[in-house]
Amino acid sequence: METMRERFIATATELLDADPRLAVVLADISAAQFASAAARHPGRVINVGIREQLLIGVTGGLSLAGLRPIAHTFPSFLVERPFEQVKLDLGHQGVGAVLVSFGGSYDMAAEGRTHQAPGDVALIDTLDGWTIHVPGHPDEAEQLLRHAAAGNDRVYLRLSGQSNPGPQSIRPGVFETVRAGRKGTVMAVGPMLQPVLDAVAGLDVTVLYAVTVRPFDATAVRHAIHAADSADVVLVEPYLAGTSSREVDDALIDLPHRVLALGVGRTELRHYGTPAEHAAAHGLDAPSLRERISAFLR
């Protein structure tokens, strides 16, 4: 199946041809794949080299000049390394841009800790005014990219090598109810949907699917709780565990409830391994999720 990264490159290239307002800023990553687009649009496809702070600085400048820039690299180099520039050159200047990462939390496990960024969403969430999308399939990634490119706000689009078998019918900013149940609510973010569905097979629970995690769809969570017999919520995120726990608590602030936050742990795994082995080690594979969710709901 086509990866989210491949779909992003194809879609961004198409958008560059169609929209003279659009620009793509790179820091070597994916530069070869954008070579043909750069030849056609040399002023709107800019490779700054391995200079991630400059990547964001140029992105902010292009936005100030009236363009709609898309900045792209791996999450550790897009969010963590140039975080000060994200805060100042975009947020403090009050300008919009689309930041598109690829690599998830540990897609590039063989590259070591330098290429792992499970805290990226939590870090962006410390800043005001960001929309954060976490698609679970290439079709969803394309839809969210097109939606973001057409706007003027600040958007973080987090792409991953992990993908659900098929796309869902999604609406930016809205949690979708994939199945309904009475004994609890499980919220699956992006590529965690299929592991969650496998884990809760036969359990009487509601499954909410989230591809936009900021702003947080509190209405959908409240509706699921009111329609069930239980106020138990299990949050399953493909990044740092507990990133959206506060959002769930705020959504249910007037209701007695319990939250189990599942995601990537804070403990660094000092073995390369594969992405699947990292998922299992963090308890995010289907068997581990089944055990943890069942124990909590009991």
Secondary structure as the mmCIF struct_conf table of DSSP 4:
data_model
#
loop_
_struct_conf.conf_type_id
_struct_conf.id
_struct_conf.beg_label_comp_id
_struct_conf.beg_label_asym_id
_struct_conf.beg_label_seq_id
_struct_conf.end_label_comp_id
_struct_conf.end_label_asym_id
_struct_conf.end_label_seq_id
HELX_RH_AL_P HELX_RH_AL_P1 MET A 4 ALA A 18
TURN_TY1_P TURN_TY1_P1 PRO A 20 ARG A 21
STRN STRN1 LEU A 22 LEU A 26
BEND BEND1 ALA A 27 ASP A 28
TURN_TY1_P TURN_TY1_P2 ILE A 29 ALA A 31
HELX_RH_3T_P HELX_RH_3T_P1 ALA A 32 PHE A 34
HELX_RH_AL_P HELX_RH_AL_P2 ALA A 35 ARG A 40
TURN_TY1_P TURN_TY1_P3 PRO A 42 ARG A 44
STRN STRN2 VAL A 45 ASN A 47
BEND BEND2 ILE A 50 ILE A 50
HELX_RH_AL_P HELX_RH_AL_P3 GLU A 52 LEU A 64
TURN_TY1_P TURN_TY1_P4 ALA A 65 GLY A 66
STRN STRN3 ARG A 68 THR A 73
HELX_RH_AL_P HELX_RH_AL_P4 PRO A 75 PRO A 75
HELX_RH_PI_P HELX_RH_PI_P1 SER A 76 GLU A 80
TURN_TY1_P TURN_TY1_P5 ARG A 81 PRO A 82
HELX_RH_AL_P HELX_RH_AL_P5 PHE A 83 GLN A 85
HELX_RH_PI_P HELX_RH_PI_P2 VAL A 86 HIS A 92
TURN_TY1_P TURN_TY1_P6 GLN A 93 GLY A 94
STRN STRN4 ALA A 97 PHE A 102
BEND BEND3 GLY A 103 GLY A 103
TURN_TY1_P TURN_TY1_P7 GLY A 104 MET A 108
HELX_RH_3T_P HELX_RH_3T_P2 ALA A 109 GLU A 111
HELX_RH_3T_P HELX_RH_3T_P3 ARG A 113 HIS A 115
TURN_TY1_P TURN_TY1_P8 PRO A 118 GLY A 119
HELX_RH_AL_P HELX_RH_AL_P6 ASP A 120 ILE A 124
TURN_TY1_P TURN_TY1_P9 ASP A 125 THR A 126
BEND BEND4 LEU A 127 GLY A 129
STRN STRN5 TRP A 130 HIS A 133
BEND BEND5 GLY A 136 HIS A 137
HELX_RH_AL_P HELX_RH_AL_P7 PRO A 138 ALA A 149
TURN_TY1_P TURN_TY1_P10 ALA A 150 ALA A 150
BEND BEND6 GLY A 151 GLY A 151
BEND BEND7 ASP A 153 ASP A 153
STRN STRN6 ARG A 154 LEU A 159
BEND BEND8 GLY A 161 GLY A 161
BEND BEND9 PRO A 165 GLY A 166
STRN STRN7 ARG A 171 ARG A 171
TURN_TY1_P TURN_TY1_P11 PRO A 172 GLY A 173
STRN STRN8 VAL A 174 VAL A 174
STRN STRN9 GLU A 176 ARG A 179
BEND BEND10 ARG A 182 LYS A 183
STRN STRN10 THR A 185 VAL A 189
HELX_RH_3T_P HELX_RH_3T_P4 GLY A 190 MET A 192
HELX_RH_AL_P HELX_RH_AL_P8 LEU A 193 ALA A 199
TURN_TY1_P TURN_TY1_P12 VAL A 200 GLY A 202
STRN STRN11 THR A 206 ALA A 210
BEND BEND11 VAL A 211 VAL A 211
STRN STRN12 THR A 212 ARG A 214
BEND BEND12 PRO A 215 PRO A 215
HELX_RH_AL_P HELX_RH_AL_P9 ALA A 218 HIS A 226
TURN_TY1_P TURN_TY1_P13 ALA A 227 ALA A 227
BEND BEND13 ALA A 228 ASP A 229
STRN STRN13 ASP A 232 LEU A 240
TURN_TY1_P TURN_TY1_P14 ALA A 241 SER A 244
HELX_RH_AL_P HELX_RH_AL_P10 SER A 245 ALA A 251
TURN_TY1_P TURN_TY1_P15 LEU A 252 ASP A 254
BEND BEND14 LEU A 255 LEU A 255
STRN STRN14 ARG A 258 VAL A 264
BEND BEND15 ARG A 266 THR A 267
BEND BEND16 HIS A 271 HIS A 271
HELX_RH_AL_P HELX_RH_AL_P11 PRO A 275 ALA A 281
TURN_TY1_P TURN_TY1_P16 HIS A 282 GLY A 283
BEND BEND17 ASP A 285 ASP A 285
HELX_RH_AL_P HELX_RH_AL_P12 ALA A 286 LEU A 297
#
